[in-house]
Amino acid sequence: MPRFISEIKRTHSCGQLTKDDIGKEVVLFGWVANRRDHGGAVFIDLRDREGLTQVVFEEDVRPDVHEVAEKLRLEYCVGIRGKVVSRGGNVNPKLRTGEIEVHGTDVEIFNRSEPTPFPIEDSIDTAEEKRLQYRFLDLRRAPLQKTLMTRARVNHLTRNYFTENRFLELETPFMGKYTPGGARNFLVPSRLNPGKFYALAESPQLYKQLYMVAGFDRYFQIVRCFRDEDLRLDRQPEFTQIDVEMSFVEQNDVFDVMEGLIVKLWKECLGIDVPRPFQRMPFDESMARYGNDKPDLRFDMPHTVLTEVVRQHQGGGVPLLLEAVDKKGIVKGMRLPSSMQLSRTEIDKLEEYVKGMGAKGLARAKVGEGGEWTQSPFAKTITAEMRQAINQAMGAQPGDLLLFQFGKESTVHTVMANLRVHLAKKAGLIPEYGSGGQWRFLWVVDPPLFEYDEEAGQWAAAHHAFTRPRDQDLPYLESDPGKVYCWRYDLVLNGFEIGGGSIRLHDPEVQKRVFKAMGISEEDARSKFGFLLDALKMGAPPHGGIALGMDRLVMLLTGAESLRDVVAWPKTQKGTDLMTGAPGDVDARQLRDLYVKSTTEPK
């Protein structure tokens, strides 16, 4: 056992010492972050998770210690003992410890380090693949350490908040029965039950509802979840949720509890007072104005739905617009104020951008002094009446640029939503990533319960089949399911969905009607959800809940560029772990024990 651990104990962290500690004898443990040999004196910056302390080893004070210090190299793990002294006029204002240094009187090398594959510094340009391969080194860098420390603080504050508000932290199984949901599950073969599979839980949804039936009226859990989905900037195959469920509540009660948590986190982690209550916006309004249900409200630039204008004017001399409306599509426009000053080349690049999302092109018009259109494919044929109606609907002013999309509703919404954000970043209205000092929280409420699956030719649950319809819409369950709206809600921050939930369906009779609207027979419903349906018949209380994405929450709190920067051991976009090599091969015996056979051809 090293002498510095068995006999000499650490007294301070490397980010703790200040001028108030001058004169004290201290013991520090850490890694050599920097080394300078000035001939007769060796200077090192010693680093741990709390920060840096400058340590000086002088030859004329302790020659034997100086001799060991001369052998120190970057990333050596060491322990030092010494006396805190003032740096006089050589203060480093960038460090909390910048007013002092430690004059070393003893040093021990715990472990030497080979040269690292990249520098352990705050800002590096090393490829992410290399950093993920050596993630244990990447995590030594201060930005990532600060991020994970913030994450740990969020965990701590969350647990305290819910415990203080009478919630019980209860666990749910990771491995359960596969039930149809909104995402593809990872499957786990059962050795003891040949040919059978567990599904890794994509959320604790059904179990937390069963907790409500069991009488645990306030549940929370910081829980790991699993989804076998294509990955992107803000998605990982395994992720963490702050999961919540409550009995005897309505939507406003859920909002009140969750807003309280958000306010606490932003105050404790950032020192920012978030105003309450959060803004609310109906789903239909969000789609119409912004093209999606997670709008970024840090800037304006709303969309204008022009479908009725085109219909009222019978296309107004533009056959393409009338054709889109006749095929049950939509027409949307977005006004760019003259202050944006886009060049013709920049506008042409916008057309290439939208084509990359499946659009056929980007119709546009420049508004002149009298409201006439120039630089537009519609300018020669559009009637004056429809042009004036569009200008009025969009609030167009001379010098403005009007952009249009028309066709299939889902495509138009997606293209215009992404174009809006793309232009805002281009104009500097929002940063490429991070908050830019703005925090715009929003509840998106009252969405449709169902969405039509054109491929299957039937209605499907937009969220899940256990969301409570609005009472006034119950008559439409059989006659027109598309008109049924529900008590579902999403919490949005700066264009990211950070949470979602609903008031649940606790009435077995209405549940049957919902299944019927989805084309699910009683037999099929029982085979998939029998245990939950049985529970709902046993005095199930009214209940509802929500889940916040812990990873996204921390990404936004810390201003991280990617979700991978807030997850200690992330996967790549292909779901691989470059450090360990997962997923890996298994031998034939392991597969045989699980009664599984691979159909993949060996490479």
VOTI-990981 format. One record per atom (N, C-alpha, C): residue in one letter; y, x, z. Coordinates in steps of 0.2 Angstrom, whole numbers, plus 5000, padded with zeros to 4 digits. Last residue first. Example, Ala and Ser with C-alpha at 12.3 -4.5 7.8 and 13.67 -1.06 7.14 Angstrom:
s498950645035;s499550685036;s500050645039;a497250665039;a497850625039;a498450665039;
This chain:
k493349094793;k493849134788;k493549204787;p492248954792;p492549024795;p492849064790;e492848794790;e492548844787;e492748914790;t492748664802;t493148714799;t492748774796;t492048574810;t491948574802;t492348624799;s491148604825;s491748614821;s491648614813;k490448494836;k490348534830;k491048544826;v489948464853;v490548464848;v490348514842;y489348454865;y489148414860;y489648404854;l489648554874;l490148494874;l489948444869;d488748654872;d488748624878;d489148554878;r489148684859;r488548654860;r488448614866;l490348754861;l490348694858;l489748654859;q489848864869;q490248824872;q490348754868;r489048924859;r488648894865;r489148844868;a489848974849;a489448914847;a489148884854;d491549004857;d490849024854;d490448964853;v493148984851;v492648974856;v491948984853;d494749044847;d494149024845;d493649024851;g496348984853;g495849034851;g495249004849;p498048934852;p497348914853;p496948974850;a498349094861;a498149024861;a498448984855;g498849214862;g498449204856;g498149134856;t499749254872;t499049244874;t498649244868;m500949254865;m500849304870;m500049304871;l501149154856;l501049214853;l500849274858;d500349004855;d500649044860;d500549124858;t500748874844;t500348934846;t500748974851;g501348764837;g500948754843;g500548814845;k502148794827;k501448784825;k501048774831;q503348834834;q503348764830;q502648754827;t502648904849;t502948904843;t502948834839;k502748864866;k502348864860;k502848874854;p503348944881;p503348894876;p502848914871;w503448964897;w502948994892;w502848944886;a504648914902;a504448974904;a503949004898;v505948834893;v505248824895;v504948894896;v507148854888;v507148824895;v506448814898;d507048894876;d507348944880;d507348914887;r506448804868;r505948854870;r506348904875;l507448714865;l507048694871;l506548754873;s508948814861;s508248784860;s507848764866;e510148854867;e510048844860;e509448804858;a510848794882;a510348834879;a510248814871;g511648734892;g511948754885;g511448794881;t511148694903;t511248764903;t511548784896;l511048554901;l511448574907;l511648654906;l510248544890;l510948524889;l511348554895;m509048594895;m509348624889;m510048614888;v508748504905;v508948574907;v509248614901;l508448394898;l508948394903;l509248464904;r507348434890;r508048424887;r508548424892;d506448454901;d506648504897;d507248494893;m506348324907;m506648374911;m506848434906;g506748164901;g506448234899;g506748294902;l506448034912;l506948084909;l506548144906;a505847864911;a505647944911;a506247984908;i505747714920;i506047764915;i505747824916;g505447544924;g505547614925;g505847654919;g504947394933;g505247424927;g505347504929;h504347234937;h504447304938;h504647334932;p503647094947;p504147114942;p504347194943;p501947124952;p502647114954;p503147124947;a500447044950;a500847104948;a501547084949;g499346964955;g499946964958;g500447024957;m498347004945;m498247004952;m498847014956;k498447014932;k498246944934;k498246944942;l498747144929;l499247104929;l499147034931;a497447194930;a497947214936;a498447164936;d496847164918;d496547134925;d497047144930;l497647234910;l497747164909;l497447134916;l497247364914;l497947344915;l497947264915;f495947364909;f496047374916;f496747354918;g496047334895;g495747284900;g495947294907;f496547394884;f496947394890;f496647344895;k495547394874;k495947454874;k496347454881;s494747284876;s494347344875;s494847404876;r495747184876;r495347194882;r494947264882;a496247184863;a496647204869;a496247224875;d495047144856;d495347214855;d495747234861;e494947014861;e494347064862;e494647134861;e496146954857;e495946964864;e495447014866;s496847054844;s496446994846;s496347004854;i498447094837;i497847114842;i497547054845;g499547064830;g498847054827;g498347084831;m500647054837;m500547114834;m499847114830;a500646924842;a501146944837;a501047004833;k499646944851;k499546904845;k500046914840;f500347024861;f499747054857;f499647014851;v501246924865;v501546984862;v500947014858;r500446824870;r500846814865;r501046874861;k499946894881;k499446874876;k499846864870;q501146914889;q500746974886;q500246954881;v501346784893;v501746814888;v501446874885;e500246784902;e500246734897;e500746764891;p500546884912;p499946884907;p499946844901;d501946964915;d501746894915;d501146894910;h502647084915;h502147074921;h501747004920;l503247204905;l502947134905;l502447124910;r504547294912;r503947284910;r503747214909;i506047364906;i505747324911;i505147294908;s505947544901;s506047474900;s505847434906;g506547704894;g506147654898;g506247584897;g507047874893;g506947804890;g506447764894;g508148014890;g507747974894;g507647904891;i508848084882;i508648124887;i508148074892;e509248104865;e508948054870;e508648094875;f510748184860;f510048194862;f509848134867;g512148154859;g511648154853;g510948164854;n512648164872;n512848214866;n512348214860;l511348084878;l511848124880;l512048174874;v510647924883;v510847974877;v511348014880;l509347824888;l509847864890;l510047924885;d508747674882;d508747744881;d509347774884;y507847524885;y508447564886;y508347634885;r507247354884;r507147424884;r507847464883;w507047214884;w507347244890;w507147324890;c507247154867;c506847164873;c507247204878;y507147024854;y507447084857;y507147094864;v506446954840;v506346964847;v506647034849;k506546944826;k507146924830;k507046934838;g505346984821;g505847024820;g506447004824;p504446874823;p504446924828;p505046974827;d504546714821;d504946774818;d504946824823;s503546634827;s503846614821;s504246674817;e503046694839;e502546664834;e502946654827;l504246734846;l503646774846;l503146754840;y505346654847;y505246684840;y504646724840;p505446604860;p505246554855;p505046594848;l505946724867;l505246704867;l505046654862;d507346744868;d506946764861;d506246744861;q507746724880;q508046684875;q507646694868;d507146824888;d506946764888;d507146714883;r506646974879;r507246934882;r507046864882;p505047044883;p505547014879;p506146984883;r504547194891;r504747124892;r505247104887;t503247294885;t503947294886;t504147214887;f502047334882;f502147304889;f502847304890;a501847394870;a501647324870;a501847294877;h503147514867;h502547494869;h502447424870;h504147514855;h504047564860;h503347564863;a503847424845;a504347484843;a504247534849;a502347364840;a502747374846;a503247434844;a502247294824;a501947344829;a502547344834;w501747174812;w502147194817;w501847244822;q500947224796;q501047184802;q501547214807;g500547314785;g500747244784;g500747204790;a500347444786;a499847404789;a499947334787;e501547484780;e500847514777;e500247464780;e502547434787;e502447414780;e501747434777;d502747374802;d502347424799;d502147404792;y504247324809;y503747304804;y503447364801;e504347324827;e504547354820;e504047334815;f504947234841;f504447254836;f504747284830;l505947214850;l505347234853;l504847254848;p507547294846;p507047244844;p506447264848;p508647334861;p508347344854;p507847294853;d509547334873;d509347274869;d509147294862;v510547494873;v510147434876;v509947384871;v510947654877;v510747614871;v510347554874;w512047724888;w511447684888;w511447644881;l512747884888;l512747824884;l512047784886;f513848024891;f513247984892;f513347914890;r514548154886;r514648084884;r513948054885;w515448294890;w514748254892;w514848184891;q516048444884;q516148374884;q515448344886;g515948584883;g516348554888;g516448474889;g515048604873;g515848614871;g516248584877;s513748594875;s514148534876;s514848544873;g512548664863;g512948664869;g513448604869;y512848714845;y512348694851;y512748704857;e513948714837;e513248714834;e512748694839;p515148604844;p514848664843;p514148654840;i516248484836;i515748494841;i515448564839;l517148494826;l517248444831;l516748454837;g517148584816;g517248614823;g517348564828;a516648544804;a517448534805;a517648564812;k515348564805;k515648604800;k516448604801;k515048464815;k514948544816;k515348584811;a515348354807;a515648364814;a515648444816;l514448364797;l515148364795;l515548384802;h513248344804;h513348404800;h514048414799;v513348214809;v513348264814;v513448334810;r513448144797;r513948134801;r513948194806;l512148164791;l512748194788;l513348194793;n511348104800;n511248174800;n511948204796;a511747964797;a511747994804;a511748074804;m511447954783;m512147954786;m512247984793;v510047974783;v510448014779;v511148014782;t509647864791;t509447934793;t509947984790;h510147744785;h510347764792;h510247834793;v509447764772;v510247764772;v510447784780;t508147744776;t508347804773;t509147814773;s508147614781;s507947674786;s508147734783;e508547534770;e508947534776;e508747604780;k508647594753;k508247574759;k508547584766;g510347594748;g509647594746;g509247564752;f511747704749;f511447634748;f510747644746;q513147794755;q512447794754;q512247724753;f514747874752;f514347814752;f513547834751;l516347934758;l515647944756;l515247884757;l517947954755;l517447904757;l516847924754;l519348054761;l518748054757;l518248004759;d521148024761;d520448024764;d519948024759;g522248014754;g522048084755;g521348084758;p522847864761;p522847914756;p522647984758;q521547784771;q522247804770;q522247854764;a520347654776;a520547714772;a521247724771;g519647574784;g520247594787;g520547654783;m518547514779;m518447574781;m519047604784;a519047384775;a518447384780;a518347454783;q519947424765;q520147394771;q519647394777;n519147484756;n519747524759;n519947494765;i518447374752;i518047424755;i518647474759;a519447294747;a519047264752;a518647324756;q519847364736;q520347354741;q519947334748;r518747364728;r518947424731;r519447414736;m518647234725;m518147264730;m518347324732;e519747214717;e519647174723;e519147204728;a519647294707;a520147314712;a520047274718;t517947344703;t518547294703;t519047314708;i517347494696;i517447454702;i518047404701;t517347574685;t517047514684;t517147464690;k517947704687;k518147664681;k517847594681;a517447744700;a518147734699;a518347694693;f516247784703;f516347714703;f517047694701;p516147924704;p515847894699;p515947814698;s517747994708;s517247954710;s516847924704;q519048054708;q518448094709;q517848054712;t519947914715;t519847964710;t519248004712;w520547744718;w520047794719;w520047854713;e522047684725;e521547684720;e521047744721;g522947674735;g522347644737;g521847654731;g524047734731;g524047664730;g523447634732;e523747874733;e524247844736;e524247764736;g521847884733;g522547904731;g523047864735;v520447944740;v520847884740;v521547914738;k518947984732;k519548014735;k520047954735;a517247944735;a517847924731;a518447954735;r515447964731;r516047974735;r516647954731;a513647964734;a514247944730;a514847954735;l512548084733;l513048064738;l513648034734;g510748054730;g511348084729;g511848064734;k509548014735;k509548024727;k510248064726;a508848074750;a509348034746;a509348054739;g508048164757;g507748114753;g508148064749;m508648274762;m508348214767;m508048154763;g509148344752;g508548374756;g508348324761;k510148264748;k509548264744;k508948294748;v511148304757;v510848244758;v510148234754;y511448434752;y511148424759;y510848364760;e511948414740;e511248454740;e510948444747;e513148354744;e512648314740;e511948344740;l513748454750;l513548394754;l513048354750;k514048534739;k513548564744;k513348504748;d515148464734;d514548464730;d513948494735;i516048484744;i515848414743;i515148414739;e516348624742;e516048594749;e515748524748;t516948614730;t516248654731;t515948634737;r518048544733;r517648514728;r516948554729;s518448564751;s518548584744;s517948544739;l519148454763;l518548484760;l518648504753;q520048414774;q520248464768;q519548494765;m520248344786;m519648384785;m519748434779;s521348264785;s521448324788;s520848374788;s520948144779;s521248194774;s521348264778;p519448094786;p520148094786;p520348154782;l518048014779;l518348084781;l519048084781;r517147874782;r517847904780;r517947964783;m515647814775;m515947854780;m516647884778;g514647664772;g515147714770;g515447754776;k513147584765;k513547614771;k514047664768;v512147454761;v512647504759;v513047524765;i510347414761;i511047414764;i511447464760;g509147314753;g509347374756;g510047364759;k508647204746;k508647204754;k508747264757;k508847214733;k508247234735;k508147234743;d510247174732;d509747124730;d508947144732;v510747294736;v510847234741;v510347184739;a510447374725;a510247394732;a510247334737;e511147304715;e510447314715;e510147334722;l512447324719;l512247264719;l511447264719;l512647464717;l512647434724;l512347364724;l512347474703;l511947514708;l511947484715;p513447404697;p512747374697;p512347414702;v514947374701;v514547434702;v513847404703;g515747264701;g515747304695;g515347364696;g515447194713;g516147224711;g516147274706;g514347144718;g514347214716;g514947244714;q514847014723;q514347024717;q514347094714;h515647014733;h516047034727;h515547034721;q514746994744;q515246944742;q515646954736;r513947104743;r513647044741;r514246994740;v514847204747;v514647204741;v514347144738;v515147154760;v515647164755;v515447164748;e513847164766;e514147104765;e514747104760;t513747314766;t513247264763;t513547204761;l514347404773;l514747374767;l514347324764;v514647474788;v514147434784;v514547394779;t515247634792;t515447564790;t514947524786;h515147754805;h514947724798;h515247654798;p516347854813;p515847804813;p515647784806;m517147974819;m516847964812;m516247914812;d517248044833;d517247984831;d516847974824;f516348144846;f516848134841;f516748064838;r515448124856;r515948174857;r516448174852;l514348044854;l515048014855;l515548064857;d512948044845;d513448084848;d514148064848;p511747914847;p512347944844;p512647994848;k510347864845;k510547924850;k511147954847;d509847784836;d509947754842;d510047804848;n510847794820;n510247804824;n510347774831;g511947754814;g511347774810;g510747784814;y513247724819;y513047794819;y512347804815;r513447584817;r514047634818;r513847704817;a512147524817;a512647514812;a513247564811;m511547574828;m511247594821;m511747574816;s512347524838;s512247604837;s511947614830;e512247394836;e512847424835;e512747494834;d510847374840;d511047354833;d511747394831;f510847414853;f510447454848;f510747444841;p512447414862;p511847374859;p511547424854;m512947524875;m513047504868;m512347464865;r513847574889;r513247544886;r513447524879;q514347714899;q514447674893;q513847644891;f514047724916;f513947754909;f514147694904;p515247684929;p514547674926;p514647704919;r515547854932;r515147804932;r515547734932;p515948024927;p516147954929;p515547904928;v515448174935;v515248134929;v515448054931;d516148314940;d516048244942;d516048204936;i515348474941;i515748424936;i515548354939;g514648584945;g515248564948;g515648514945;l513348604940;l513948624936;l514648614939;c512448564950;c512248624945;c512848654942;e513048464957;e512748514961;e512648574956;k513548374947;k513948404952;k513648464955;w512348354939;w512948384936;w513448414941;l511548294949;l511348354946;l511948384943;k512248174953;k512048224958;k511948294954;v512348104941;v512948124944;v512848184949;i510948084939;i511348124934;i511948144938;l510647994950;l510348064949;l510748104945;g511447884947;g511547924954;g511247994953;e510847844936;e511547874935;e511747914942;m509647794941;m509647854937;m510347884936;v510047684949;v509747744952;v509747804948;d510747604939;d511047624945;d510747684948;f509747574930;f510347614928;f510647644934;v508847494938;v508647554935;v509247604934;d509747384940;d509547424946;d509247494944;n509947334927;n510547364931;n510247404937;q508647274924;q508947334921;q509447374925;e507947234940;e508147224934;e508447284931;v506547244952;v507147264949;v507247234942;f505247244958;f505747194960;f506447224958;s504847424958;s504647344958;s505247304960;m504947564947;m505147524953;m504947454952;e504647734942;e504547664942;e504747624948;v504847884933;v505147834939;v504847764937;d504748054930;d504547994929;d504647944935;i505348184922;i505548154928;i505348074927;q504148274912;q504548214913;q504748204920;t503848414902;t503948394909;t504348334909;f502548454890;f503248454892;f503248414899;e501748524876;e501648504883;e502448504886;p502248534863;p501648494864;p501548484871;q504048504862;q503548554864;q502848504865;r505648484855;r505048454856;r504448514857;d506848524849;d506848494856;d506248454857;l506548574836;l507048614841;l506948584848;r504848534834;r505448544832;r505848574837;l503148494829;l503648514834;l504248524830;d502048354828;d502348404824;d502948424829;e501048324842;e501448304837;e501748364834;d500148284854;d499948324848;d500348304842;r500748294870;r500848254864;r500648304858;f500848274888;f500548314882;f500548264876;c501648314903;c501348274898;c501248304892;r501848344921;r501748374914;r501448324910;v503148274931;v502448274928;v502448304922;i503748224945;i503948274940;i503248294937;q503848054950;q503448114949;q503748154944;f504047904960;f504247954955;f503748014955;y504047734965;y503647794963;y504147844959;r504147604975;r504647654972;r504247714971;d503147524979;d503647494975;d504147544972;f501547504979;f501947564980;f502647554976;g500747404976;g501147394981;g501647454983;a499947394965;a499547414971;a500047414977;v500747374955;v500347324956;v500047334963;m501347504954;m501747444956;m501347384958;y500247574950;y500547594957;y500947534959;l500147524937;l499647504942;l499847524949;q501247594931;q501247524932;q500747494937;k500747724932;k501347704936;k501447634937;y499747714923;y499547724930;y500147704934;l500347694910;l499947634913;l499847644920;q501247814910;q501447744909;q501047694912;p501347954911;p500947914916;p501047834915;s501048014894;s501447994899;s501047954904;e499948064887;e500648074884;e501148054889;a498548144895;a499048084895;a499748104892;l497248174885;l497748204889;l498348154889;a495748084885;a496448094881;a496848124887;y494048124884;y494648104888;y495248114883;f492648064875;f493248104876;f493748074881;k490848074872;k491448044874;k492048094875;g489748154868;g490048104863;g490648074865;p489048154884;p489048174877;p489348124872;n489648174898;n489648114894;n489648124887;l489848304902;l489448264906;l489248194903;r490848354894;r490148384894;r489648344897;s491948274884;s491648274891;s490948304890;p493348344875;p492648324876;p492448324883;v494948284874;v494548334878;v493848304878;l496348274863;l495748244866;l495348304869;f498048234863;f497548284863;f496948254866;n498748094854;n498448124860;n498048184858;r500148044845;r499448064845;r499348104851;a501247914852;a501147984849;a500347994849;g501347784857;g501847804852;g501747874849;g499647724858;g500347734860;g500747754855;p498047664863;p498547674857;p499247674860;t497147764875;t497447694873;t498047704868;y495847854881;y496347854876;y496547774875;k495847874899;k495547844893;k496047844887;g496248044905;g496147974905;g495847944899;m496948174913;m496348154909;m496248084910;f497948184923;f498048204916;f497548184911;p498248044934;p497848084931;p498048114924;t499748064945;t499348024941;t498848064937;e500448064962;e500148094956;e499748044952;l502048024969;l501348014968;l501048044962;e503348014980;e503048064975;e502348054974;l504247874983;l503647914985;l503447954979;f505847834987;f505347844982;f504847884985;r507047824996;r506347784997;r505847784992;n508047914993;n508147844991;n507447804991;e507648034997;e508148005001;e508247934999;t506748054986;t506448054993;t506948014997;f507648074976;f507148014976;f506848004983;y508348194980;y508748124978;y508248064979;n507348294981;n507748264987;n508048204986;r506948304968;r506448284973;r506848254979;t508148344962;t507748284960;t507348254965;l508348464968;l508848414969;l508548344967;h507148534963;h507348534970;h507748474971;n507348534949;n506748504952;n506848494960;v508548594948;v508548524946;v507948494949;r508148724952;r508648684956;r508648614954;a507348764942;a507048754948;a507548714953;r508348764932;r507748724931;r507448704938;t509048874936;t509348804936;t508848754935;m508148974934;m508348964941;m508748894941;l508048974921;l507448944924;l507648934932;t509349024918;t509148954915;t508548924919;k509249144923;k509749094926;k509549024924;q508349204915;q508149194922;q508649144925;l508949204903;l508349164904;l508149154911;p510049294905;p510149224903;p509549174904;a509349414910;a509749374914;a509849304912;r507649454906;r508349454904;r508749394908;r506349434909;r506749474914;r507549474912;l505849364899;l506049324905;l506349374910;d505449464890;d506049424888;d506249384894;l504249504897;l504849544897;l505449504895;f503449394895;f503549424902;f504149474902;r503349384881;r503849334885;r503949364892;y503049454869;y503149494875;y503649444880;q503049354860;q502449394860;q502449434867;l504349314860;l503849264863;l503149304864;r505049414854;r505149404861;r504649354864;k504449414841;k504349474845;k504449454853;e504949284837;e504249294837;e504049354842;e506349304837;e506049264842;e505349274843;a506949474835;a506649414832;a506349374838;t508349534843;t507649534842;t507449474840;d509649544847;d509549514841;d508849524838;i510349504863;i509949554859;i509849514852;s511149504878;s511249484871;s510849534867;d510649554890;d510849484890;d510849464883;e509149654889;e509949644889;e510049574888;i508049754887;i508049704892;i508849694893;p507649794870;p508049804876;p508049744880;f505849794865;f506549774864;f506949784870;p504749854870;p504749834862;p505449814860;t505049984881;t504949914880;t505049904872;p504050124886;p504650104882;p504550034880;e503150094901;e503150124895;e503850094891;s503550114918;s503550074912;s503550114906;r502850134934;r503250164929;r503150114923;n503050064950;n502650064944;n503150094939;f503650104962;f503150064963;f502650064956;i504450244968;i504250214962;i503650174963;e505650254980;e504950254979;e504850214972;v506950334990;v506750294984;v505950304983;d508350365000;d507650354999;d507450314993;t509750354999;t509450405004;t508650405003;g511050314988;g510350314990;g510150374994;h512350214990;h512150294990;h511450294993;v512850084981;v512350104986;v512250174985;e514450014979;e513850044976;e513450064982;i515649874976;i515249924980;i514749954976;e516249784968;e516649824972;e516349874977;g515249714961;g515649764957;g516149804962;t514349614963;t514249674967;t514749734965;r514649534953;r514749504960;r514749564965;l515449604939;l514849594943;l515049574950;k516549614932;k516049574929;k515449564934;p517349714938;p517549644939;p517049594936;n517049854946;n516749814940;n516849744941;v518149974952;v517849914953;v517649884946;n518550104955;n518150094950;n517750034950;g519350134966;g519650104960;g519250094955;g518050104977;g518750124976;g519050094971;r516750064980;r516850104973;r517550124972;s516150084996;s516650064992;s516650104985;v514350085001;v515050115001;v515450084996;v512950065009;v513350035005;v514050065006;k511550175009;k512150155012;k512650125008;g509750145006;g510350185006;g510950145009;r508250144997;r508650135003;r509250175003;i507250054984;i507750114986;i508050094993;g505950044973;g506250024980;g506750074982;v505549994956;v505650044962;v505950004968;c504950004940;c504949954946;c505050004952;y505750044925;y505350064931;y505450024937;e506650014916;e506149964918;e505649984923;l507150174911;l507250104911;l506550064912;r506650294924;r506750274917;r506850204917;l506750434935;l506750364934;l506950344927;k506750564938;k506150544934;k506250464933;e507850584946;e507950604940;e507350584935;a507350534958;a507850494954;a507950514947;v506650644963;v506350584961;v506750534957;e507750724966;e507250744961;e506850684959;h508450654975;h508750664969;h508250684964;v507650674986;v507650604983;v507950604976;d507750804988;d507150784987;d507150714984;p509150824991;p508850854985;p508250824983;r510350724997;r509650724998;r509250754991;v511650784994;v511450745000;v510750745001;d511650854982;d511850884988;d511750854994;e511350754972;e510850804974;e511050844980;e511350574975;e511750644974;e511250694976;f511150424967;f510750474971;f511150544969;v511850264968;v511950334966;v511550384970;v511750104960;v511450154965;v511550224963;q512449944958;q512450014956;q512150054962;t511549794956;t511849834960;t511849914958;l511449634948;l511349704948;l511749734953;g510449484951;g510949514948;g510849594948;e509349404955;e509949384957;e510549424954;r508149464950;r508349394947;r509049374949;d508749634949;d508249584951;d508449514948;r509149804945;r509149734943;r508549694947;l510149934947;l509549904949;l509649834948;d510750064938;d510949994939;d510249964941;i511050234944;i510650174940;i510950114942;f511550394942;f511750324943;f511250284940;v511350554950;v511050504945;v511250434947;a512150704950;a512150634953;a511850594947;g511950824944;g512150824951;g512150754954;g512350754930;g512350824933;g512450824940;h512350614928;h513050654927;h512950724930;d511450504920;d511350564924;d511950614923;r511050334921;r511550384919;r511450444923;r510250184917;r510250254920;r510750304917;n509850014920;n510250064916;n510250134920;a508849944926;a509149914920;a509549964916;v507449964935;v508050004933;v508249974926;w507149824946;w506949864940;w507549904938;g506849814964;g506949794957;g506749834952;f507449804981;f506849814976;f507049784969;l508349884994;l508349844988;l507749864984;v509049895010;v508449915006;v508449865000;v510449975018;v510149915015;v509449945011;e511649995031;e511050025027;e510649965025;k513349965029;k512749945031;k512149985027;g514650005024;g514350035030;g513650015032;i515049845017;i515149915017;i514949945024;d514849705016;d514249745018;d514449825018;d516049655011;d515949645018;d515349685020;k515949684997;k516349735002;k516249715009;t514249634995;t514949634993;t515349684998;l512649604988;l513049644992;l513749634990;q511849524979;q512049494985;q512649534989;g511049554969;g511649524967;g511949494973;c509849614974;c510249654970;c510949614968;s509549554991;s509449554984;s509949594980;h509149645006;h509549605002;h509349604994;t508049705012;t508549675016;t509049635012;r506249745012;r506949725008;r507349685012;k505549865023;k505649795020;k506349785017;i504449985025;i505149975024;i505249905020;e503049975026;e503450005032;e504249985031;s502549915015;s502149915022;s502549935027;i503449945005;i503249875007;i502949875013;f503650085005;f504250035005;f504049965006;r502350135004;r502750145010;r503350095011;p501150034995;p501750074995;p502150075002;m499450045000;m500050005000;m500650045000;
